[in-house]
Amino acid sequence: MSRWRKRMLTVLFLCYAAVLVWAILCKLQPPSEILAEQMDKPVLNLYPFRLDRSSPDLIRNQLREIRANILLFVPMGLYLSLLWGPGRGRRTLLTALAVSYSLEAAQYILRIGNADVTDLITNTAGALLGLGLYALFTKLLGKRTEGILTGVALVCTVAILTLMAVMILMN
């Protein structure tokens, strides 16, 4: 990989990481609003995939959150595969698990969300899905994988940053 492409991917990955932290810790709201709404006690859920069945809307929201967690971490699997190259699956998964654990711990310590083992599992599954997509693209596209995925990452990052800017300006 060229030095220029590696630098660009690193910058794109850092942008993704910033969006990831904002999405998980701040729920896409300004940090000041989240900190103002701190809970009295931190919440820790150690039972994976335990759904509160008290209402259909609540179940739908919990399933939507599971899907969102998976989707949020797919880019991590793709980015780290691009940056580190093939054959680094274990390293990528351990990194995703460590990042997920750190974000869950921050939610617990700051009392700004529920620290949940389900999130650890689904976030890591998202990174695994990203690894699988990278392997599939490599098989289908061969040597063009790096260039094509870098272009897709650039377009997606610009689109997401633009959307974030619009969200911030509308608040």
Backbone as a chain_set.jsonl record, in Angstrom:
{"seq": "MSRWRKRMLTVLFLCYAAVLVWAILCKLQPPSEILAEQMDKPVLNLYPFRLDRSSPDLIRNQLREIRANILLFVPMGLYLSLLWGPGRGRRTLLTALAVSYSLEAAQYILRIGNADVTDLITNTAGALLGLGLYALFTKLLGKRTEGILTGVALVCTVAILTLMAVMILMN", "coords": {"N": [[0.845, -1.176, 0.0], [0.508, 2.21, -0.789], [2.21, 5.021, 0.688], [0.742, 7.39, 0.764], [-1.926, 6.461, 0.459], [-2.181, 4.924, 2.771], [-1.936, 6.894, 4.744], [-4.224, 8.435, 4.148], [-6.238, 6.526, 4.653], [-5.797, 6.186, 7.375], [-6.528, 8.718, 8.387], [-9.222, 8.715, 7.6], [-10.093, 6.538, 9.118], [-9.732, 7.567, 11.703], [-11.629, 9.621, 11.649], [-13.936, 8.045, 11.417], [-13.714, 6.722, 13.903], [-14.118, 8.864, 15.662], [-16.787, 9.516, 15.078], [-17.948, 7.121, 15.851], [-17.467, 7.081, 18.648], [-18.951, 9.345, 19.367], [-21.507, 8.5, 18.554], [-21.963, 6.272, 20.22], [-21.384, 7.071, 22.907], [-22.622, 9.595, 23.14], [-25.003, 9.332, 21.858], [-25.54, 10.59, 19.444], [-26.086, 13.209, 20.143], [-25.456, 16.562, 21.379], [-22.58, 16.631, 23.504], [-22.861, 18.064, 25.926], [-25.589, 17.939, 26.514], [-25.954, 15.231, 27.043], [-24.304, 14.793, 29.275], [-25.654, 16.377, 31.081], [-27.852, 14.864, 31.548], [-27.174, 12.759, 33.21], [-27.397, 9.565, 34.817], [-28.62, 8.542, 38.062], [-27.509, 6.221, 39.202], [-25.004, 4.054, 37.928], [-25.635, 1.701, 35.269], [-25.398, -1.742, 34.777], [-25.52, -4.437, 32.675], [-25.245, -7.791, 32.697], [-26.325, -9.933, 31.427], [-26.567, -11.463, 28.45], [-28.391, -10.492, 25.53], [-30.845, -10.142, 26.747], [-34.084, -9.307, 26.663], [-36.377, -6.739, 27.409], [-39.573, -7.435, 27.772], [-41.855, -5.917, 28.172], [-43.28, -4.237, 26.505], [-44.284, -4.075, 23.055], [-43.12, -1.996, 21.572], [-40.824, -1.403, 23.031], [-39.39, -3.785, 22.747], [-38.956, -3.723, 19.965], [-37.31, -1.433, 19.837], [-35.078, -2.334, 21.277], [-34.188, -4.446, 19.629], [-33.595, -2.958, 17.359], [-31.462, -1.475, 18.357], [-29.58, -3.512, 18.723], [-29.117, -4.26, 16.039], [-28.095, -1.802, 15.115], [-25.735, -1.591, 16.634], [-24.234, -3.707, 15.574], [-23.97, -2.834, 12.899], [-22.578, -0.423, 13.306], [-19.999, -1.253, 13.908], [-19.052, -2.649, 11.709], [-17.56, -1.083, 9.811], [-15.17, -0.858, 11.305], [-13.989, -3.405, 11.19], [-13.531, -3.497, 8.431], [-11.87, -1.187, 7.973], [-9.619, -1.73, 9.66], [-8.73, -4.108, 8.527], [-7.969, -3.178, 6.024], [-5.94, -1.364, 6.785], [-4.104, -2.953, 8.241], [-3.762, -5.173, 6.698], [-4.287, -8.439, 5.14], [-4.805, -11.458, 7.087], [-4.758, -10.622, 9.69], [-6.871, -11.063, 11.392], [-7.46, -11.961, 14.056], [-6.162, -10.006, 15.574], [-7.609, -7.764, 14.748], [-10.209, -8.39, 15.687], [-9.726, -8.54, 18.461], [-8.971, -5.906, 18.914], [-11.361, -4.577, 18.252], [-13.006, -5.63, 20.252], [-11.697, -4.587, 22.513], [-12.02, -1.822, 22.099], [-14.818, -1.654, 22.148], [-15.297, -2.564, 24.768], [-14.02, -0.504, 26.182], [-15.655, 1.682, 25.518], [-18.091, 0.857, 26.639], [-17.33, 0.727, 29.316], [-16.768, 3.44, 29.73], [-19.352, 4.499, 29.447], [-20.517, 3.411, 31.729], [-18.915, 4.433, 33.844], [-19.215, 7.205, 33.468], [-21.907, 7.354, 33.74], [-23.77, 7.575, 31.636], [-25.219, 5.934, 30.077], [-26.294, 2.542, 29.48], [-24.137, 0.028, 30.468], [-23.476, -2.831, 28.75], [-23.352, -6.29, 28.213], [-24.341, -7.437, 25.946], [-23.892, -5.487, 24.035], [-21.092, -5.606, 23.811], [-20.831, -8.113, 22.588], [-22.348, -7.808, 20.19], [-21.072, -5.63, 18.981], [-18.505, -6.66, 18.525], [-19.23, -8.711, 16.828], [-20.039, -7.184, 14.66], [-17.571, -6.139, 13.792], [-16.401, -8.543, 13.052], [-18.066, -9.211, 10.926], [-17.307, -7.144, 9.208], [-14.646, -7.96, 8.733], [-15.192, -10.328, 7.354], [-16.491, -9.294, 5.094], [-14.359, -7.887, 3.958], [-12.679, -10.045, 3.291], [-14.332, -11.318, 1.413], [-14.566, -9.287, -0.555], [-11.885, -9.157, -1.292], [-11.55, -11.629, -2.444], [-13.326, -11.42, -4.609], [-12.497, -9.062, -5.951], [-9.754, -9.009, -6.015], [-6.54, -7.635, -6.453], [-7.523, -5.099, -6.742], [-9.062, -4.483, -4.601], [-8.129, -2.928, -2.397], [-7.901, -0.271, -3.462], [-10.552, 0.201, -4.362], [-12.098, -0.14, -1.994], [-10.951, 1.857, -0.437], [-11.757, 4.141, -1.845], [-14.558, 3.904, -1.536], [-14.68, 4.133, 1.253], [-13.808, 6.779, 1.543], [-15.873, 8.249, 0.234], [-18.106, 7.482, 1.807], [-17.312, 8.409, 4.349], [-17.122, 11.19, 3.952], [-19.817, 11.68, 3.347], [-21.068, 10.943, 5.775], [-19.851, 12.72, 7.585], [-20.798, 15.107, 6.527], [-23.546, 14.78, 6.939], [-23.523, 14.73, 9.737], [-22.67, 17.35, 10.253], [-24.871, 18.776, 9.296], [-26.819, 17.845, 11.106], [-25.81, 18.925, 13.493], [-25.909, 21.657, 12.939], [-28.644, 21.984, 12.706], [-29.534, 21.681, 15.263]], "CA": [[0.0, 0.0, 0.0], [1.309, 3.428, -0.868], [2.233, 5.834, 1.914], [-0.367, 8.341, 0.665], [-3.178, 5.748, 0.717], [-2.186, 4.537, 4.188], [-2.239, 8.109, 5.515], [-5.623, 8.783, 3.934], [-7.03, 5.548, 5.394], [-5.645, 6.482, 8.808], [-7.368, 9.894, 8.662], [-10.614, 8.276, 7.488], [-10.373, 5.694, 10.281], [-9.867, 8.451, 12.865], [-12.952, 10.258, 11.517], [-14.899, 7.002, 11.787], [-13.606, 6.494, 15.351], [-14.758, 9.998, 16.335], [-18.228, 9.336, 14.907], [-18.307, 5.961, 16.668], [-17.507, 7.522, 20.051], [-20.09, 10.257, 19.495], [-22.738, 7.717, 18.418], [-22.168, 5.379, 21.359], [-21.413, 7.778, 24.193], [-23.509, 10.761, 23.149], [-26.248, 9.004, 21.145], [-25.647, 11.596, 18.379], [-26.525, 14.473, 20.712], [-24.321, 17.317, 21.907], [-22.105, 16.058, 24.778], [-23.368, 18.798, 27.097], [-26.925, 17.423, 26.825], [-25.805, 13.885, 27.601], [-23.754, 14.912, 30.63], [-26.686, 16.972, 31.933], [-28.865, 13.834, 31.811], [-26.543, 11.607, 33.856], [-28.249, 8.757, 35.684], [-28.216, 8.515, 39.469], [-26.638, 5.068, 39.399], [-24.625, 3.408, 36.668], [-26.363, 0.463, 34.988], [-24.56, -2.788, 34.183], [-26.278, -5.628, 32.325], [-24.342, -8.903, 32.406], [-27.084, -11.009, 30.791], [-26.626, -11.148, 27.013], [-29.618, -10.593, 24.736], [-32.018, -10.139, 27.622], [-35.001, -8.282, 26.181], [-37.477, -6.335, 28.275], [-40.755, -7.753, 26.981], [-43.011, -5.228, 28.737], [-44.087, -3.635, 25.436], [-43.753, -4.35, 21.712], [-42.252, -0.887, 21.154], [-39.544, -1.565, 23.718], [-38.695, -4.903, 22.087], [-38.493, -3.21, 18.661], [-36.173, -0.533, 20.08], [-33.923, -3.139, 21.683], [-33.699, -5.142, 18.432], [-33.001, -1.917, 16.513], [-30.163, -1.157, 18.95], [-28.678, -4.627, 18.41], [-28.726, -4.093, 14.622], [-27.259, -0.604, 15.005], [-24.41, -1.905, 17.184], [-23.525, -4.524, 14.588], [-23.625, -1.992, 11.749], [-21.587, 0.587, 13.692], [-18.657, -1.82, 13.993], [-18.62, -3.228, 10.425], [-16.423, -0.321, 9.258], [-13.926, -1.12, 12.027], [-13.41, -4.603, 10.579], [-13.04, -3.142, 7.093], [-10.736, -0.265, 8.078], [-8.436, -2.376, 10.224], [-8.246, -5.055, 7.518], [-7.255, -2.389, 5.012], [-4.725, -0.771, 7.349], [-3.163, -3.961, 8.717], [-3.582, -6.209, 5.684], [-4.922, -9.735, 5.42], [-4.137, -12.311, 8.075], [-4.739, -9.97, 11.009], [-8.233, -11.178, 11.907], [-7.476, -12.035, 15.524], [-5.777, -8.679, 16.063], [-8.739, -6.877, 14.479], [-11.297, -8.716, 16.618], [-9.326, -8.135, 19.815], [-9.032, -4.44, 18.947], [-12.783, -4.207, 18.307], [-13.479, -5.978, 21.591], [-11.114, -3.613, 23.454], [-12.686, -0.532, 21.875], [-16.182, -1.809, 22.648], [-15.217, -2.621, 26.234], [-13.685, 0.847, 26.656], [-16.838, 2.535, 25.384], [-19.065, 0.412, 27.639], [-16.804, 1.163, 30.618], [-16.965, 4.894, 29.807], [-20.777, 4.727, 29.729], [-20.754, 3.038, 33.129], [-18.217, 5.373, 34.729], [-19.808, 8.535, 33.304], [-23.343, 7.207, 33.984], [-24.474, 8.171, 30.496], [-25.86, 4.876, 29.302], [-26.192, 1.221, 30.095], [-23.031, -0.843, 30.084], [-24.231, -4.036, 28.428], [-22.546, -7.337, 27.597], [-24.879, -7.631, 24.596], [-23.188, -4.543, 23.162], [-19.762, -6.168, 23.537], [-20.984, -9.218, 21.639], [-22.805, -7.339, 18.878], [-20.035, -4.783, 18.39], [-17.456, -7.55, 18.023], [-19.816, -9.394, 15.667], [-19.977, -6.229, 13.551], [-16.192, -6.127, 13.284], [-16.225, -9.833, 12.376], [-18.749, -9.065, 9.639], [-16.411, -6.318, 8.386], [-13.551, -8.839, 8.302], [-15.736, -11.229, 6.338], [-16.703, -8.513, 3.866], [-13.041, -7.641, 3.375], [-12.242, -11.3, 2.664], [-15.161, -11.513, 0.222], [-14.142, -8.323, -1.574], [-10.554, -9.553, -1.758], [-11.739, -12.775, -3.333], [-14.009, -10.971, -5.815], [-11.834, -7.941, -6.636], [-8.309, -9.224, -6.075], [-5.648, -6.511, -6.107], [-8.259, -3.824, -6.806], [-9.827, -4.335, -3.352], [-7.612, -1.801, -1.613], [-8.277, 0.994, -4.095], [-12.004, 0.361, -4.384], [-12.586, 0.074, -0.624], [-10.494, 3.184, 0.003], [-12.675, 5.1, -2.474], [-15.852, 3.786, -0.859], [-14.501, 4.701, 2.594], [-13.736, 8.234, 1.399], [-17.215, 8.755, -0.075], [-18.971, 7.273, 2.98], [-16.877, 9.287, 5.44], [-17.545, 12.555, 3.606], [-21.273, 11.73, 3.483], [-21.427, 10.89, 7.201], [-19.43, 13.981, 8.201], [-21.734, 16.122, 6.05], [-24.783, 14.546, 7.676], [-23.287, 15.185, 11.117], [-22.643, 18.817, 10.253], [-26.261, 19.206, 9.15], [-27.479, 17.566, 12.383], [-25.331, 19.889, 14.493], [-26.42, 22.982, 12.584], [-30.096, 22.032, 12.907], [-29.826, 21.683, 16.703]], "C": [[0.889, 1.238, 0.0], [1.203, 4.21, 0.448], [1.054, 6.815, 1.927], [-1.692, 7.668, 1.017], [-3.277, 5.353, 2.196], [-2.505, 5.745, 5.07], [-3.703, 8.493, 5.381], [-6.532, 7.823, 4.701], [-6.951, 5.793, 6.899], [-6.516, 7.665, 9.198], [-8.844, 9.505, 8.606], [-11.005, 7.415, 8.684], [-10.548, 6.547, 11.537], [-11.189, 9.212, 12.834], [-14.047, 9.271, 11.914], [-14.886, 6.79, 13.303], [-14.279, 7.625, 16.13], [-16.28, 9.886, 16.245], [-18.721, 8.183, 15.783], [-18.438, 6.352, 18.14], [-18.712, 8.422, 20.281], [-21.4, 9.477, 19.445], [-23.004, 6.887, 19.669], [-22.278, 6.144, 22.677], [-22.454, 8.893, 24.235], [-24.837, 10.527, 22.446], [-26.588, 10.067, 20.096], [-26.241, 12.92, 18.854], [-25.295, 15.259, 21.155], [-23.888, 16.748, 23.265], [-22.653, 16.768, 26.013], [-24.756, 18.301, 27.5], [-26.844, 16.059, 27.501], [-25.312, 13.968, 29.038], [-24.776, 15.521, 31.589], [-27.74, 15.942, 32.335], [-28.266, 12.594, 32.49], [-27.525, 10.89, 34.777], [-27.733, 8.81, 37.115], [-27.22, 7.399, 39.743], [-26.233, 4.511, 38.041], [-25.357, 2.077, 36.514], [-25.423, -0.507, 34.275], [-25.421, -4.014, 33.936], [-25.313, -6.731, 31.911], [-25.048, -10.084, 31.753], [-27.239, -10.701, 29.304], [-28.011, -11.399, 26.408], [-30.878, -10.747, 25.594], [-32.907, -8.973, 27.189], [-36.078, -8.006, 27.224], [-38.754, -6.483, 27.44], [-42.014, -7.02, 27.459], [-43.865, -4.527, 27.678], [-43.456, -3.95, 24.08], [-42.817, -3.245, 21.214], [-40.87, -1.006, 21.772], [-38.729, -2.694, 23.08], [-38.145, -4.448, 20.747], [-37.274, -2.305, 18.822], [-34.926, -1.315, 20.461], [-33.34, -3.896, 20.492], [-33.04, -4.158, 17.461], [-31.608, -1.541, 17.034], [-29.14, -2.267, 18.67], [-28.191, -4.515, 16.968], [-27.786, -2.901, 14.447], [-25.85, -0.873, 15.518], [-23.592, -2.74, 16.199], [-23.056, -3.644, 13.437], [-22.559, -0.947, 12.078], [-20.157, 0.04, 13.672], [-18.19, -2.518, 12.711], [-17.462, -2.42, 9.828], [-15.107, -0.572, 9.991], [-13.23, -2.345, 11.444], [-12.828, -4.315, 9.213], [-11.794, -2.255, 7.171], [-9.48, -0.964, 8.592], [-7.874, -3.43, 9.271], [-7.465, -4.326, 6.433], [-5.926, -1.867, 5.551], [-3.673, -1.814, 7.709], [-2.907, -5.072, 7.709], [-4.216, -7.522, 6.09], [-4.124, -10.53, 6.461], [-4.065, -11.719, 9.463], [-6.121, -10.016, 11.671], [-8.312, -11.186, 13.414], [-7.158, -10.666, 16.125], [-6.933, -7.688, 15.884], [-9.873, -7.13, 15.464], [-10.964, -8.314, 18.05], [-9.36, -6.614, 19.967], [-10.477, -3.97, 19.046], [-13.362, -4.493, 19.684], [-12.966, -4.969, 22.621], [-11.773, -2.24, 23.316], [-14.104, -0.579, 22.439], [-16.202, -1.811, 24.179], [-14.928, -1.229, 26.808], [-14.89, 1.777, 26.59], [-17.915, 2.144, 26.404], [-18.62, 0.847, 29.038], [-16.996, 2.672, 30.793], [-18.429, 5.221, 30.088], [-21.092, 4.458, 31.201], [-20.159, 4.081, 34.078], [-18.864, 6.76, 34.684], [-21.316, 8.553, 33.575], [-24.171, 7.848, 32.878], [-25.129, 7.125, 29.603], [-25.711, 3.565, 30.044], [-24.975, 0.492, 29.569], [-23.632, -2.235, 29.925], [-23.347, -5.047, 27.717], [-23.056, -7.647, 26.183], [-24.175, -6.712, 23.61], [-21.787, -5.046, 22.825], [-19.843, -7.25, 22.463], [-21.35, -8.697, 20.255], [-21.774, -6.426, 18.204], [-18.919, -5.645, 17.795], [-17.96, -8.328, 16.808], [-19.808, -8.476, 14.446], [-18.588, -6.162, 12.942], [-15.885, -7.43, 12.546], [-16.893, -9.812, 11.004], [-17.909, -8.212, 8.685], [-15.219, -7.105, 7.872], [-14.007, -9.773, 7.185], [-15.982, -10.52, 5.022], [-15.381, -8.221, 3.172], [-12.532, -8.897, 2.661], [-13.028, -11.567, 1.384], [-14.745, -10.574, -0.903], [-12.775, -8.687, -2.144], [-10.667, -10.715, -2.741], [-12.344, -12.337, -4.672], [-13.198, -9.966, -6.637], [-10.32, -8.098, -6.761], [-7.53, -7.992, -5.648], [-6.349, -5.16, -6.135], [-9.007, -3.522, -5.506], [-9.421, -3.083, -2.589], [-8.079, -0.46, -2.171], [-9.777, 1.242, -4.056], [-12.541, 0.634, -2.989], [-12.125, 1.416, -0.054], [-11.398, 4.267, -0.573], [-14.043, 5.09, -1.816], [-15.772, 4.402, 0.541], [-14.468, 6.227, 2.539], [-15.128, 8.82, 1.171], [-18.126, 8.634, 1.148], [-18.598, 8.21, 4.126], [-17.3, 10.725, 5.175], [-19.055, 12.687, 3.782], [-21.69, 11.766, 4.951], [-21.033, 12.19, 7.904], [-20.35, 15.125, 7.774], [-23.062, 16.005, 6.79], [-24.654, 15.007, 9.121], [-23.308, 16.696, 11.206], [-24.064, 19.368, 10.151], [-27.006, 18.998, 10.463], [-27.086, 18.584, 13.44], [-25.896, 21.27, 14.204], [-27.921, 23.089, 12.827], [-30.464, 22.042, 14.38], [-29.767, 23.025, 17.288]], "O": [[1.896, 1.296, 0.706], [0.241, 4.072, 1.203], [0.441, 7.043, 2.97], [-2.491, 8.219, 1.774], [-4.349, 5.446, 2.794], [-3.261, 5.628, 6.034], [-4.354, 8.835, 6.368], [-7.494, 8.258, 5.333], [-7.942, 5.623, 7.611], [-7.179, 7.624, 10.235], [-9.629, 9.914, 9.461], [-12.113, 7.539, 9.208], [-11.43, 6.269, 12.35], [-11.804, 9.426, 13.879], [-14.968, 9.617, 12.654], [-15.947, 6.689, 13.919], [-14.936, 7.377, 17.142], [-16.982, 10.132, 17.226], [-19.792, 8.268, 16.383], [-19.414, 5.991, 18.797], [-19.416, 8.277, 21.281], [-22.314, 9.765, 20.218], [-24.143, 6.806, 20.129], [-23.18, 5.88, 23.472], [-23.094, 9.105, 25.264], [-25.7, 11.404, 22.431], [-27.754, 10.402, 19.883], [-26.827, 13.663, 18.066], [-24.212, 14.69, 21.293], [-24.739, 16.417, 24.09], [-22.884, 16.13, 27.04], [-25.073, 18.246, 28.688], [-27.596, 15.779, 28.434], [-25.841, 13.291, 29.919], [-24.764, 15.214, 32.781], [-28.438, 16.116, 33.335], [-28.805, 11.496, 32.352], [-28.364, 11.513, 35.426], [-26.557, 9.087, 37.351], [-26.216, 7.601, 40.427], [-27.036, 4.5, 37.107], [-25.661, 1.408, 37.501], [-24.747, -0.151, 33.31], [-25.991, -4.574, 34.873], [-24.64, -6.617, 30.887], [-24.434, -11.13, 31.545], [-27.966, -9.778, 28.938], [-28.692, -12.372, 26.73], [-31.842, -11.403, 25.199], [-32.536, -7.808, 27.329], [-36.616, -8.926, 27.839], [-38.972, -5.719, 26.499], [-43.126, -7.464, 27.174], [-45.04, -4.251, 27.916], [-42.237, -4.077, 23.972], [-41.84, -3.522, 20.519], [-39.863, -0.741, 21.115], [-37.519, -2.566, 22.899], [-36.998, -4.746, 20.415], [-36.321, -2.391, 18.047], [-33.829, -0.987, 20.01], [-32.119, -3.98, 20.358], [-32.044, -4.489, 16.818], [-30.686, -1.317, 16.249], [-27.971, -1.984, 18.41], [-26.998, -4.657, 16.699], [-26.798, -2.984, 13.716], [-24.875, -0.433, 14.908], [-22.398, -2.502, 16.017], [-21.891, -3.696, 13.043], [-21.729, -0.618, 11.23], [-19.21, 0.792, 13.443], [-17.036, -2.939, 12.637], [-16.477, -3.008, 9.382], [-14.04, -0.509, 9.38], [-12.019, -2.328, 11.227], [-11.762, -4.822, 8.866], [-10.787, -2.532, 6.519], [-8.401, -0.806, 8.022], [-6.659, -3.623, 9.217], [-6.425, -4.802, 5.978], [-4.908, -1.92, 4.862], [-2.48, -1.586, 7.506], [-1.945, -5.828, 7.845], [-4.63, -7.7, 7.236], [-2.934, -10.296, 6.674], [-3.379, -12.26, 10.331], [-6.487, -9.11, 12.419], [-9.146, -10.49, 13.995], [-7.811, -10.227, 17.072], [-7.2, -6.873, 16.766], [-10.438, -6.185, 16.015], [-11.823, -7.806, 18.771], [-9.732, -6.098, 21.021], [-10.789, -3.072, 19.829], [-14.124, -3.688, 20.221], [-13.715, -4.546, 23.501], [-12.048, -1.577, 24.316], [-14.536, 0.346, 23.126], [-17.025, -1.138, 24.799], [-15.529, -0.83, 27.806], [-15.117, 2.57, 27.503], [-18.577, 3.016, 26.968], [-19.44, 1.284, 29.847], [-17.346, 3.13, 31.88], [-18.722, 6.119, 30.878], [-21.848, 5.199, 31.83], [-20.827, 4.549, 34.999], [-19.04, 7.408, 35.716], [-21.931, 9.617, 33.634], [-25.138, 8.564, 33.139], [-25.543, 7.43, 28.485], [-25.081, 3.495, 31.1], [-24.801, 0.355, 28.358], [-24.232, -2.762, 30.862], [-22.674, -4.716, 26.741], [-22.283, -8.072, 25.324], [-23.892, -7.108, 22.48], [-21.343, -4.927, 21.683], [-19.022, -7.293, 21.547], [-20.743, -9.091, 19.259], [-21.627, -6.456, 16.982], [-18.449, -5.382, 16.688], [-17.204, -8.575, 15.869], [-19.595, -8.936, 13.324], [-18.44, -6.132, 11.72], [-15.188, -7.42, 11.531], [-16.346, -10.337, 10.034], [-17.81, -8.518, 7.497], [-14.817, -6.95, 6.718], [-13.298, -9.979, 6.199], [-15.717, -11.072, 3.954], [-15.286, -8.296, 1.947], [-12.013, -8.812, 1.548], [-12.456, -11.996, 0.382], [-14.589, -10.991, -2.05], [-12.539, -8.539, -3.343], [-9.957, -10.764, -3.745], [-11.936, -12.812, -5.732], [-13.209, -10.01, -7.868], [-9.684, -7.385, -7.537], [-7.819, -7.384, -4.617], [-5.824, -4.179, -5.607], [-9.528, -2.419, -5.334], [-10.266, -2.283, -2.187], [-8.592, 0.382, -1.434], [-10.225, 2.349, -3.757], [-13.353, 1.541, -2.808], [-12.843, 2.036, 0.729], [-11.766, 5.208, 0.131], [-14.623, 6.146, -1.566], [-16.686, 5.109, 0.964], [-15.043, 6.891, 3.402], [-15.517, 9.779, 1.838], [-18.838, 9.579, 1.487], [-19.479, 8.745, 4.8], [-17.786, 11.405, 6.078], [-19.528, 13.693, 4.309], [-22.572, 12.539, 5.326], [-21.792, 12.706, 8.724], [-20.647, 16.013, 8.573], [-23.634, 17.009, 7.215], [-25.579, 15.61, 9.666], [-23.897, 17.261, 12.128], [-24.413, 20.321, 10.848], [-27.749, 19.88, 10.893], [-27.933, 19.055, 14.198], [-26.316, 21.976, 15.121], [-28.421, 24.175, 13.122], [-31.597, 22.38, 14.724], [-29.989, 23.186, 18.488]]}, "num_chains": 1, "name": "protein.A"}
